[in-house]
Structure formats: C-alpha cells, structure tokens
Amino acid sequence: MVEQKAPYLYRKRGVYYLCHRLPEDLKEHYKQSKIAFSLRTKSSRVTKLKLLHYLLNWMKIGWPYGGVLNTIASEGF
C-alpha cells in the first residue's frame, strides 16, 4: 500500500520516496514529467534530513522546489 505523506513524499512498503515534477526546461530531455526515487529509509526523522539535503542541493543549482521547504518547516512533512 502507498501512503501519501505530502505532495512530494510517499511511503511504499514502509520506505520513503521523494517525487518531484521536472522543471519545464528539463522536460524535453526526459521521458517522464517527474522524478521519483527512494530515500532508502523507513525512519521519518532520517527522511526529513535527507529531504533537506536534496532540496538544499537543488536550490544551489536553481531548481524550482515549489515551496517544499516551507511545507517541511510548517507541517513536519
């Protein structure tokens, strides 16, 4: 069963996954319109740290993160 924790985060078989839409300028280079990958953890605490790590790196390269960081701060996910 898949459990949706937030618009960009879900759990499948207890493991957290990050899912994010590709920016418009990158869509022409990929077959899918979004990326999704495992955070390789079942811990919500570790998930939050990994999310912050990915999002901060995406911000460094100028990838629009859609306010995900604000959602993490306000909701805890």
Secondary structure, DSSP 8 states (H G I E B T S, - for coil): -EEEEETTEEEETTEEEEEEE--HHHHTT-SSSEEEEE-----HHHHHHHHHHHHHHHHHTT---TTHHHHHHHH--
